[in-house]
Amino acid sequence: MSRHFLIIGGGIVGASLAYELSQSGQRVTVLEQHAVAAGASSKSFAWLNANYPDTPEYFALRLAALAHYRALAKAHDLSAFLRFGGSIWWEDEGEAFDAHAALLARHNYRSEVIDAAAFARLAPAIKNPPAKSLYAPEEAGVFLAGLTRWLIAQASANGAVVQTGIAVDAIERRGDRVTGVRTALETLSADHVIVAAGVLTGDMLAGLGFQLPMSNNAGLLLRSAPLPPLLDHVMMTPDVHFRQDPDGSLMMGEIFSGAFEAGCDIDALRSSVLDRVKARLTSPAPLAIAQTMIGTRPMPSDGMPAIGPVPGVKGVSVAVMHSAATLGPMIGHILAQELLSGEQAPLLDAFRPNRFSAQTPSAGEPAP
Ligand SMILES: Cc1cc2nc3c(=O)[nH]c(=O)nc-3n(C[C@H](O)[C@H](O)[C@H](O)COP(=O)(O)OP(=O)(O)OC[C@H]3O[C@@H](n4cnc5c(N)ncnc54)[C@H](O)[C@@H]3O)c2cc1C
């Protein structure tokens, strides 16, 4: 029997879940306060990788997510969004480089240290290739906004109702059960509500009395005007990262692990990022900036995804994480299976929202 699932948020996470649930014949409504992919999903570098094996559970999750992308790309023509060319990484040098290479080797991650000559054969458009870099052939880049819109279009074709320009003002509950949501226009009932509201997820859940601490952080990205085909690989250099989307445009960002400083001079930073790319890339056409984006990464405070039932209330789940460019489609798949079967997937055990429950003040107690 089909149930009504109401998803708050039309980013890659909400879109993936809508796609999966609608594929199973469920009644699905997506409410998006702006436009589909208006949030982080249109301002993401969107490097698909498992290159930072922080914990065994997180590494396993990211590996499974890459495999999920491959399966999705096999089943559908995603060539307008997806480029499985691998990455070349030399963000760190010296001992830090060796340590990272050894870490990936210990995890049997498909990657190899290559010299400058091998680099030049793989990526001839890059000037002065480094003496040592790490080539990870199974990684990819994705035009994430395009993929998000494609997933939403598939969901709509399956019968999902997608409303944009409508914000959810509150999640409605009766006793210990969520019954639907309230917007400025109406109250909508649902059998199950899923909060996939990106950086605003913590605020939505606070209304239910559950504190999901978030440490969202921003990053600057530039998109160039389309160029002829130059790059198959995601380039992760010590001072800039860039890759080429299938439409020919380059996505360029600051140092990948660097934090964007609020109040910084954006014009100066934009010029500096562009200069860093120009110093590394030979382009037959001038490199012009078509779009400047400041995106904010939705990030639970411990850096790990929060996926599954919201503690203390029935009928509501959450799905929020950084790296949802990599993880989103697979999380949509697993979460849909959990919601339909009622069985919890062991792959998500380490990422349940209830790990934050101890920090949730009881009713009436002020938050610290
Ligand atoms: C600069 C940057 C670089 C990144 N690089 C990478 C990378 O290389 N690899 C990687 O895997 N990930 C990367 N990410 C992370 C990835 O892009 C995000 O994790 C992902 O886009 C989050 O998707 P989402 O659907 O959770 O959130 P979003 O895309 O933000 O979608 C949430 C949606 O919810 C809507 N919403 C919020 N509140 C309400 C409400 N009350 N009612 C209705 N709608 C609401 C918002 O409008 C928004 O559209 C990067 C992110 C940034 C910002």
The ligand as a Gaussian input file, in Angstrom:
#p B3LYP/6-31G(d) Opt

LIG

0 1
 C       31.648000      25.197000      -1.566000
 C       31.176000      23.768000      -1.463000
 C       31.958000      22.744000      -1.962000
 C       31.531000      21.418000      -1.857000
 N       32.289000      20.417000      -2.394000
 C       31.865000      19.134000      -2.326000
 C       32.623000      18.097000      -2.937000
 O       33.632000      18.344000      -3.581000
 N       32.154000      16.818000      -2.823000
 C       31.007000      16.506000      -2.131000
 O       30.644000      15.340000      -2.070000
 N       30.273000      17.496000      -1.543000
 C       30.671000      18.777000      -1.626000
 N       29.940000      19.772000      -1.052000
 C       28.782000      19.410000      -0.223000
 C       27.512000      19.174000      -1.007000
 O       27.382000      20.089000      -2.057000
 C       26.350000      19.267000      -0.043000
 O       26.527000      18.320000       0.991000
 C       24.992000      19.009000      -0.726000
 O       24.802000      19.884000      -1.817000
 C       23.876000      19.179000       0.293000
 O       22.665000      18.836000      -0.334000
 P       21.315000      18.996000       0.481000
 O       20.243000      18.505000      -0.392000
 O       21.479000      18.384000       1.831000
 O       21.224000      20.558000       0.767000
 P       20.817000      21.756000      -0.223000
 O       21.300000      21.543000      -1.594000
 O       21.215000      23.009000       0.467000
 O       19.235000      21.628000      -0.262000
 C       18.428000      21.918000       0.836000
 C       17.216000      22.655000       0.325000
 O       16.282000      22.812000       1.385000
 C       15.585000      23.999000       1.144000
 N       14.946000      24.412000       2.390000
 C       15.547000      24.758000       3.554000
 N       14.621000      25.062000       4.478000
 C       13.405000      24.901000       3.905000
 C       12.070000      25.077000       4.347000
 N       11.770000      25.493000       5.597000
 N       11.063000      24.814000       3.488000
 C       11.313000      24.405000       2.218000
 N       12.571000      24.238000       1.739000
 C       13.600000      24.484000       2.575000
 C       16.658000      24.961000       0.669000
 O       16.120000      26.054000      -0.057000
 C       17.531000      24.064000      -0.176000
 O       17.219000      24.145000      -1.567000
 C       30.314000      21.116000      -1.188000
 C       29.506000      22.150000      -0.723000
 C       29.930000      23.469000      -0.863000
 C       29.043000      24.567000      -0.369000

